Amino acid sequence: MTIKLKLEDTLTSAGLSKNALAREAKVRPNLIYDMCEGKTKRLDLETLGKIIDTLNAMTGRSYTLTDVLEYIPAADR
């Protein structure tokens, strides 16, 4: 099983920068950069919620976990 972070794709399609998201979500920019580069090993659920809420507020769109995370079963790798 693998969990893939899709935040980079989501930001690109929304036309948002990593720095703008970090600033508005009040999280460290390095966290957003690490998430986009697939370097994040652990993620606090409260932080993930803040990121999704901020994406929703900044774009007016309704983002969900599936816009940020993807589950890849072991058989599909």
C-alpha positions as a printed NumPy array, in Angstrom:
array([[  0.   ,   0.   ,   0.   ],
       [  1.183,   3.495,  -0.833],
       [ -0.329,   6.898,  -0.181],
       [  0.628,   9.423,  -2.845],
       [  0.376,  13.146,  -2.178],
       [ -1.211,  14.978,  -5.11 ],
       [ -0.936,  18.503,  -3.718],
       [  1.364,  19.69 ,  -6.528],
       [ -1.204,  18.71 ,  -9.174],
       [ -4.018,  20.309,  -7.187],
       [ -2.142,  23.584,  -6.791],
       [ -1.224,  23.643, -10.477],
       [ -4.802,  23.065, -11.623],
       [ -6.044,  25.735,  -9.199],
       [ -3.4  ,  28.239, -10.307],
       [ -2.06 ,  28.663,  -6.77 ],
       [  1.503,  28.928,  -5.566],
       [  2.973,  26.879,  -2.742],
       [  3.924,  30.038,  -0.865],
       [  0.418,  31.495,  -1.134],
       [ -1.098,  28.287,   0.238],
       [  1.417,  28.126,   3.1  ],
       [  0.835,  31.766,   3.996],
       [ -2.966,  31.499,   3.955],
       [ -3.053,  28.122,   5.749],
       [ -0.565,  29.41 ,   8.329],
       [  1.76 ,  26.442,   7.902],
       [  5.489,  26.343,   7.235],
       [  6.321,  26.752,   3.53 ],
       [  8.739,  23.817,   3.838],
       [  5.8  ,  21.586,   4.748],
       [  3.998,  22.479,   1.522],
       [  7.18 ,  22.069,  -0.546],
       [  7.88 ,  18.676,   1.059],
       [  4.31 ,  17.547,   0.396],
       [  4.554,  18.593,  -3.244],
       [  7.883,  16.801,  -3.683],
       [  6.635,  13.601,  -2.018],
       [  9.057,  13.903,   0.898],
       [  6.404,  13.941,   3.631],
       [  6.317,  10.729,   5.692],
       [  3.835,  11.84 ,   8.364],
       [  1.083,  14.373,   8.223],
       [ -0.996,  15.702,  11.072],
       [ -4.724,  15.418,  10.317],
       [ -5.387,  18.904,  11.687],
       [ -2.774,  20.321,   9.313],
       [ -4.242,  18.405,   6.388],
       [ -7.66 ,  19.798,   7.275],
       [ -6.261,  23.351,   7.367],
       [ -4.716,  22.874,   3.932],
       [ -7.951,  21.591,   2.404],
       [-10.033,  24.311,   4.093],
       [ -7.61 ,  26.924,   2.782],
       [ -7.755,  25.507,  -0.747],
       [-11.545,  25.741,  -0.574],
       [-11.461,  29.328,   0.693],
       [ -8.865,  30.491,  -1.845],
       [-10.554,  28.951,  -4.886],
       [-14.236,  28.786,  -4.027],
       [-14.136,  25.131,  -5.038],
       [-14.934,  22.183,  -2.779],
       [-11.737,  20.165,  -2.404],
       [-11.686,  16.836,  -0.559],
       [ -9.063,  14.343,   0.603],
       [ -9.066,  12.678,  -2.813],
       [ -7.834,  15.916,  -4.372],
       [ -4.779,  15.851,  -2.109],
       [ -4.178,  12.14 ,  -1.422],
       [ -4.296,   8.986,  -3.52 ],
       [ -4.327,   5.431,  -2.174],
       [ -2.426,   2.953,  -4.336],
       [ -2.966,  -0.699,  -3.364],
       [  0.13 ,  -2.916,  -3.265],
       [ -1.141,  -4.956,  -6.212],
       [ -1.225,  -1.827,  -8.435],
       [  2.368,  -0.738,  -7.837]])
